[in-house]
Structure formats: structure tokens, C-alpha cells
Amino acid sequence: MLRVIQWATNNVGRHAAAAIHRHPDLELVGALVYSDAKAGRDVGDICGLGPIGVTATTDRDAVVHAIAPVCAADPGIRTFLDLPMITGRGILG
């Protein structure tokens, strides 16, 4: 099971979070949001899924620190830093 943190939950991000939640090989474990109105809320509620037990945060450091020990323990883990970035305009490098 690959643990995933969604970075933003706006137009594209909410669909990505929903797809991650539904995928049998992925586990949504966190989400960074940019709105105080979304912070502290269940990501599923933000994305129209109903509660899924994952709380959104505006604290970038908390998100990064949450995944750092996991990445250090398993050098095979890929992060957003070494994967291509998918945007609405295509795949970036």
C-alpha cells in the first residue's frame, strides 16, 4: 500500500484526492490545504466523499515532517520531489 498526501484540494486536487481514496493500492493519509476554512476538516467532506478519517491542514511543515521518517526508513519511496508533476497543462519534468 502506497501512502499518499494530497497537496491542495481545489478544482483538480479534490478529484485527485477522491481517486487516491478509491484506489485499492493507495492510502490517503493527509492533505495540505490553503484555506483556513478547510483546515481541520475531514478531507472526504472537503472533496464531497463524506468522512474518510483524514484531517486537512494548512501546516506545510507538519505534512513534510509526517512523511520524512517514512522516506528515511525506506529509500525506495518516491516523493513529489522526484516524480513528474502532473498539471492541467500536461506532465512537467
Phi and psi in radians as a Rosetta constraint file:
Dihedral C 1 N 2 CA 2 C 2 CIRCULARHARMONIC -1.640 0.35
Dihedral N 2 CA 2 C 2 N 3 CIRCULARHARMONIC 2.162 0.35
Dihedral C 2 N 3 CA 3 C 3 CIRCULARHARMONIC -1.536 0.35
Dihedral N 3 CA 3 C 3 N 4 CIRCULARHARMONIC 2.305 0.35
Dihedral C 3 N 4 CA 4 C 4 CIRCULARHARMONIC -2.225 0.35
Dihedral N 4 CA 4 C 4 N 5 CIRCULARHARMONIC 2.436 0.35
Dihedral C 4 N 5 CA 5 C 5 CIRCULARHARMONIC -1.979 0.35
Dihedral N 5 CA 5 C 5 N 6 CIRCULARHARMONIC 2.180 0.35
Dihedral C 5 N 6 CA 6 C 6 CIRCULARHARMONIC -1.474 0.35
Dihedral N 6 CA 6 C 6 N 7 CIRCULARHARMONIC 2.262 0.35
Dihedral C 6 N 7 CA 7 C 7 CIRCULARHARMONIC -1.749 0.35
Dihedral N 7 CA 7 C 7 N 8 CIRCULARHARMONIC 1.667 0.35
Dihedral C 7 N 8 CA 8 C 8 CIRCULARHARMONIC 1.621 0.35
Dihedral N 8 CA 8 C 8 N 9 CIRCULARHARMONIC 2.560 0.35
Dihedral C 8 N 9 CA 9 C 9 CIRCULARHARMONIC -2.322 0.35
Dihedral N 9 CA 9 C 9 N 10 CIRCULARHARMONIC 0.649 0.35
Dihedral C 9 N 10 CA 10 C 10 CIRCULARHARMONIC -1.512 0.35
Dihedral N 10 CA 10 C 10 N 11 CIRCULARHARMONIC -2.497 0.35
Dihedral C 10 N 11 CA 11 C 11 CIRCULARHARMONIC -0.934 0.35
Dihedral N 11 CA 11 C 11 N 12 CIRCULARHARMONIC -0.927 0.35
Dihedral C 11 N 12 CA 12 C 12 CIRCULARHARMONIC -1.471 0.35
Dihedral N 12 CA 12 C 12 N 13 CIRCULARHARMONIC -0.722 0.35
Dihedral C 12 N 13 CA 13 C 13 CIRCULARHARMONIC -1.043 0.35
Dihedral N 13 CA 13 C 13 N 14 CIRCULARHARMONIC -0.635 0.35
Dihedral C 13 N 14 CA 14 C 14 CIRCULARHARMONIC -1.180 0.35
Dihedral N 14 CA 14 C 14 N 15 CIRCULARHARMONIC -0.586 0.35
Dihedral C 14 N 15 CA 15 C 15 CIRCULARHARMONIC -1.263 0.35
Dihedral N 15 CA 15 C 15 N 16 CIRCULARHARMONIC -0.654 0.35
Dihedral C 15 N 16 CA 16 C 16 CIRCULARHARMONIC -1.111 0.35
Dihedral N 16 CA 16 C 16 N 17 CIRCULARHARMONIC -0.784 0.35
Dihedral C 16 N 17 CA 17 C 17 CIRCULARHARMONIC -1.063 0.35
Dihedral N 17 CA 17 C 17 N 18 CIRCULARHARMONIC -0.713 0.35
Dihedral C 17 N 18 CA 18 C 18 CIRCULARHARMONIC -1.124 0.35
Dihedral N 18 CA 18 C 18 N 19 CIRCULARHARMONIC -0.729 0.35
Dihedral C 18 N 19 CA 19 C 19 CIRCULARHARMONIC -1.155 0.35
Dihedral N 19 CA 19 C 19 N 20 CIRCULARHARMONIC -0.705 0.35
Dihedral C 19 N 20 CA 20 C 20 CIRCULARHARMONIC -1.087 0.35
Dihedral N 20 CA 20 C 20 N 21 CIRCULARHARMONIC -0.795 0.35
Dihedral C 20 N 21 CA 21 C 21 CIRCULARHARMONIC -1.070 0.35
Dihedral N 21 CA 21 C 21 N 22 CIRCULARHARMONIC -0.649 0.35
Dihedral C 21 N 22 CA 22 C 22 CIRCULARHARMONIC -1.417 0.35
Dihedral N 22 CA 22 C 22 N 23 CIRCULARHARMONIC -0.344 0.35
Dihedral C 22 N 23 CA 23 C 23 CIRCULARHARMONIC -1.280 0.35
Dihedral N 23 CA 23 C 23 N 24 CIRCULARHARMONIC 2.269 0.35
Dihedral C 23 N 24 CA 24 C 24 CIRCULARHARMONIC -1.199 0.35
Dihedral N 24 CA 24 C 24 N 25 CIRCULARHARMONIC -0.342 0.35
Dihedral C 24 N 25 CA 25 C 25 CIRCULARHARMONIC -1.797 0.35
Dihedral N 25 CA 25 C 25 N 26 CIRCULARHARMONIC 0.079 0.35
Dihedral C 25 N 26 CA 26 C 26 CIRCULARHARMONIC -2.123 0.35
Dihedral N 26 CA 26 C 26 N 27 CIRCULARHARMONIC 2.587 0.35
Dihedral C 26 N 27 CA 27 C 27 CIRCULARHARMONIC -2.239 0.35
Dihedral N 27 CA 27 C 27 N 28 CIRCULARHARMONIC 2.042 0.35
Dihedral C 27 N 28 CA 28 C 28 CIRCULARHARMONIC -1.334 0.35
Dihedral N 28 CA 28 C 28 N 29 CIRCULARHARMONIC 2.055 0.35
Dihedral C 28 N 29 CA 29 C 29 CIRCULARHARMONIC -2.032 0.35
Dihedral N 29 CA 29 C 29 N 30 CIRCULARHARMONIC -0.070 0.35
Dihedral C 29 N 30 CA 30 C 30 CIRCULARHARMONIC -3.068 0.35
Dihedral N 30 CA 30 C 30 N 31 CIRCULARHARMONIC 2.906 0.35
Dihedral C 30 N 31 CA 31 C 31 CIRCULARHARMONIC -2.674 0.35
Dihedral N 31 CA 31 C 31 N 32 CIRCULARHARMONIC 2.331 0.35
Dihedral C 31 N 32 CA 32 C 32 CIRCULARHARMONIC -1.641 0.35
Dihedral N 32 CA 32 C 32 N 33 CIRCULARHARMONIC 2.308 0.35
Dihedral C 32 N 33 CA 33 C 33 CIRCULARHARMONIC -2.170 0.35
Dihedral N 33 CA 33 C 33 N 34 CIRCULARHARMONIC 2.814 0.35
Dihedral C 33 N 34 CA 34 C 34 CIRCULARHARMONIC -1.934 0.35
Dihedral N 34 CA 34 C 34 N 35 CIRCULARHARMONIC 0.075 0.35
Dihedral C 34 N 35 CA 35 C 35 CIRCULARHARMONIC -2.054 0.35
Dihedral N 35 CA 35 C 35 N 36 CIRCULARHARMONIC 2.295 0.35
Dihedral C 35 N 36 CA 36 C 36 CIRCULARHARMONIC -1.088 0.35
Dihedral N 36 CA 36 C 36 N 37 CIRCULARHARMONIC -0.473 0.35
Dihedral C 36 N 37 CA 37 C 37 CIRCULARHARMONIC -1.187 0.35
Dihedral N 37 CA 37 C 37 N 38 CIRCULARHARMONIC -0.437 0.35
Dihedral C 37 N 38 CA 38 C 38 CIRCULARHARMONIC -1.624 0.35
Dihedral N 38 CA 38 C 38 N 39 CIRCULARHARMONIC -0.449 0.35
Dihedral C 38 N 39 CA 39 C 39 CIRCULARHARMONIC -1.047 0.35
Dihedral N 39 CA 39 C 39 N 40 CIRCULARHARMONIC 2.361 0.35
Dihedral C 39 N 40 CA 40 C 40 CIRCULARHARMONIC 1.490 0.35
Dihedral N 40 CA 40 C 40 N 41 CIRCULARHARMONIC -0.140 0.35
Dihedral C 40 N 41 CA 41 C 41 CIRCULARHARMONIC -1.569 0.35
Dihedral N 41 CA 41 C 41 N 42 CIRCULARHARMONIC 2.775 0.35
Dihedral C 41 N 42 CA 42 C 42 CIRCULARHARMONIC -1.216 0.35
Dihedral N 42 CA 42 C 42 N 43 CIRCULARHARMONIC 2.294 0.35
Dihedral C 42 N 43 CA 43 C 43 CIRCULARHARMONIC -1.044 0.35
Dihedral N 43 CA 43 C 43 N 44 CIRCULARHARMONIC -0.648 0.35
Dihedral C 43 N 44 CA 44 C 44 CIRCULARHARMONIC -1.074 0.35
Dihedral N 44 CA 44 C 44 N 45 CIRCULARHARMONIC -0.703 0.35
Dihedral C 44 N 45 CA 45 C 45 CIRCULARHARMONIC -1.148 0.35
Dihedral N 45 CA 45 C 45 N 46 CIRCULARHARMONIC -0.722 0.35
Dihedral C 45 N 46 CA 46 C 46 CIRCULARHARMONIC -1.065 0.35
Dihedral N 46 CA 46 C 46 N 47 CIRCULARHARMONIC -0.670 0.35
Dihedral C 46 N 47 CA 47 C 47 CIRCULARHARMONIC -1.650 0.35
Dihedral N 47 CA 47 C 47 N 48 CIRCULARHARMONIC 0.103 0.35
Dihedral C 47 N 48 CA 48 C 48 CIRCULARHARMONIC 1.366 0.35
Dihedral N 48 CA 48 C 48 N 49 CIRCULARHARMONIC 0.396 0.35
Dihedral C 48 N 49 CA 49 C 49 CIRCULARHARMONIC -1.741 0.35
Dihedral N 49 CA 49 C 49 N 50 CIRCULARHARMONIC -0.231 0.35
Dihedral C 49 N 50 CA 50 C 50 CIRCULARHARMONIC 1.505 0.35
Dihedral N 50 CA 50 C 50 N 51 CIRCULARHARMONIC 2.947 0.35
Dihedral C 50 N 51 CA 51 C 51 CIRCULARHARMONIC -1.056 0.35
Dihedral N 51 CA 51 C 51 N 52 CIRCULARHARMONIC 2.358 0.35
Dihedral C 51 N 52 CA 52 C 52 CIRCULARHARMONIC -2.188 0.35
Dihedral N 52 CA 52 C 52 N 53 CIRCULARHARMONIC -0.021 0.35
Dihedral C 52 N 53 CA 53 C 53 CIRCULARHARMONIC 1.487 0.35
Dihedral N 53 CA 53 C 53 N 54 CIRCULARHARMONIC 0.316 0.35
Dihedral C 53 N 54 CA 54 C 54 CIRCULARHARMONIC -2.072 0.35
Dihedral N 54 CA 54 C 54 N 55 CIRCULARHARMONIC 2.204 0.35
Dihedral C 54 N 55 CA 55 C 55 CIRCULARHARMONIC -1.709 0.35
Dihedral N 55 CA 55 C 55 N 56 CIRCULARHARMONIC 2.307 0.35
Dihedral C 55 N 56 CA 56 C 56 CIRCULARHARMONIC -1.367 0.35
Dihedral N 56 CA 56 C 56 N 57 CIRCULARHARMONIC 2.640 0.35
Dihedral C 56 N 57 CA 57 C 57 CIRCULARHARMONIC -2.446 0.35
Dihedral N 57 CA 57 C 57 N 58 CIRCULARHARMONIC 2.680 0.35
Dihedral C 57 N 58 CA 58 C 58 CIRCULARHARMONIC -1.720 0.35
Dihedral N 58 CA 58 C 58 N 59 CIRCULARHARMONIC 0.006 0.35
Dihedral C 58 N 59 CA 59 C 59 CIRCULARHARMONIC -1.554 0.35
Dihedral N 59 CA 59 C 59 N 60 CIRCULARHARMONIC 1.674 0.35
Dihedral C 59 N 60 CA 60 C 60 CIRCULARHARMONIC -1.040 0.35
Dihedral N 60 CA 60 C 60 N 61 CIRCULARHARMONIC -0.707 0.35
Dihedral C 60 N 61 CA 61 C 61 CIRCULARHARMONIC -1.076 0.35
Dihedral N 61 CA 61 C 61 N 62 CIRCULARHARMONIC -0.678 0.35
Dihedral C 61 N 62 CA 62 C 62 CIRCULARHARMONIC -1.096 0.35
Dihedral N 62 CA 62 C 62 N 63 CIRCULARHARMONIC -0.703 0.35
Dihedral C 62 N 63 CA 63 C 63 CIRCULARHARMONIC -1.152 0.35
Dihedral N 63 CA 63 C 63 N 64 CIRCULARHARMONIC -0.827 0.35
Dihedral C 63 N 64 CA 64 C 64 CIRCULARHARMONIC -1.116 0.35
Dihedral N 64 CA 64 C 64 N 65 CIRCULARHARMONIC -0.756 0.35
Dihedral C 64 N 65 CA 65 C 65 CIRCULARHARMONIC -1.191 0.35
Dihedral N 65 CA 65 C 65 N 66 CIRCULARHARMONIC -0.476 0.35
Dihedral C 65 N 66 CA 66 C 66 CIRCULARHARMONIC -1.199 0.35
Dihedral N 66 CA 66 C 66 N 67 CIRCULARHARMONIC -0.576 0.35
Dihedral C 66 N 67 CA 67 C 67 CIRCULARHARMONIC -1.664 0.35
Dihedral N 67 CA 67 C 67 N 68 CIRCULARHARMONIC -0.315 0.35
Dihedral C 67 N 68 CA 68 C 68 CIRCULARHARMONIC -1.002 0.35
Dihedral N 68 CA 68 C 68 N 69 CIRCULARHARMONIC -0.817 0.35
Dihedral C 68 N 69 CA 69 C 69 CIRCULARHARMONIC -1.121 0.35
Dihedral N 69 CA 69 C 69 N 70 CIRCULARHARMONIC -0.601 0.35
Dihedral C 69 N 70 CA 70 C 70 CIRCULARHARMONIC -1.169 0.35
Dihedral N 70 CA 70 C 70 N 71 CIRCULARHARMONIC -0.775 0.35
Dihedral C 70 N 71 CA 71 C 71 CIRCULARHARMONIC -1.125 0.35
Dihedral N 71 CA 71 C 71 N 72 CIRCULARHARMONIC -0.684 0.35
Dihedral C 71 N 72 CA 72 C 72 CIRCULARHARMONIC -1.172 0.35
Dihedral N 72 CA 72 C 72 N 73 CIRCULARHARMONIC -0.601 0.35
Dihedral C 72 N 73 CA 73 C 73 CIRCULARHARMONIC -1.304 0.35
Dihedral N 73 CA 73 C 73 N 74 CIRCULARHARMONIC -0.428 0.35
Dihedral C 73 N 74 CA 74 C 74 CIRCULARHARMONIC -2.363 0.35
Dihedral N 74 CA 74 C 74 N 75 CIRCULARHARMONIC 1.678 0.35
Dihedral C 74 N 75 CA 75 C 75 CIRCULARHARMONIC -1.118 0.35
Dihedral N 75 CA 75 C 75 N 76 CIRCULARHARMONIC -0.173 0.35
Dihedral C 75 N 76 CA 76 C 76 CIRCULARHARMONIC -1.424 0.35
Dihedral N 76 CA 76 C 76 N 77 CIRCULARHARMONIC -0.120 0.35
Dihedral C 76 N 77 CA 77 C 77 CIRCULARHARMONIC -1.261 0.35
Dihedral N 77 CA 77 C 77 N 78 CIRCULARHARMONIC 2.359 0.35
Dihedral C 77 N 78 CA 78 C 78 CIRCULARHARMONIC -1.737 0.35
Dihedral N 78 CA 78 C 78 N 79 CIRCULARHARMONIC 2.428 0.35
Dihedral C 78 N 79 CA 79 C 79 CIRCULARHARMONIC -2.020 0.35
Dihedral N 79 CA 79 C 79 N 80 CIRCULARHARMONIC 3.017 0.35
Dihedral C 79 N 80 CA 80 C 80 CIRCULARHARMONIC -1.081 0.35
Dihedral N 80 CA 80 C 80 N 81 CIRCULARHARMONIC -0.316 0.35
Dihedral C 80 N 81 CA 81 C 81 CIRCULARHARMONIC -1.288 0.35
Dihedral N 81 CA 81 C 81 N 82 CIRCULARHARMONIC -0.457 0.35
Dihedral C 81 N 82 CA 82 C 82 CIRCULARHARMONIC -2.056 0.35
Dihedral N 82 CA 82 C 82 N 83 CIRCULARHARMONIC 0.206 0.35
Dihedral C 82 N 83 CA 83 C 83 CIRCULARHARMONIC -1.881 0.35
Dihedral N 83 CA 83 C 83 N 84 CIRCULARHARMONIC 2.659 0.35
Dihedral C 83 N 84 CA 84 C 84 CIRCULARHARMONIC -1.056 0.35
Dihedral N 84 CA 84 C 84 N 85 CIRCULARHARMONIC 2.540 0.35
Dihedral C 84 N 85 CA 85 C 85 CIRCULARHARMONIC -1.592 0.35
Dihedral N 85 CA 85 C 85 N 86 CIRCULARHARMONIC 2.212 0.35
Dihedral C 85 N 86 CA 86 C 86 CIRCULARHARMONIC -1.711 0.35
Dihedral N 86 CA 86 C 86 N 87 CIRCULARHARMONIC 2.180 0.35
Dihedral C 86 N 87 CA 87 C 87 CIRCULARHARMONIC -2.192 0.35
Dihedral N 87 CA 87 C 87 N 88 CIRCULARHARMONIC 3.070 0.35
Dihedral C 87 N 88 CA 88 C 88 CIRCULARHARMONIC -1.151 0.35
Dihedral N 88 CA 88 C 88 N 89 CIRCULARHARMONIC -0.214 0.35
Dihedral C 88 N 89 CA 89 C 89 CIRCULARHARMONIC -1.869 0.35
Dihedral N 89 CA 89 C 89 N 90 CIRCULARHARMONIC 0.148 0.35
Dihedral C 89 N 90 CA 90 C 90 CIRCULARHARMONIC 2.205 0.35
Dihedral N 90 CA 90 C 90 N 91 CIRCULARHARMONIC -2.893 0.35
Dihedral C 90 N 91 CA 91 C 91 CIRCULARHARMONIC -1.790 0.35
Dihedral N 91 CA 91 C 91 N 92 CIRCULARHARMONIC 2.205 0.35
Dihedral C 91 N 92 CA 92 C 92 CIRCULARHARMONIC -1.748 0.35
Dihedral N 92 CA 92 C 92 N 93 CIRCULARHARMONIC 2.498 0.35
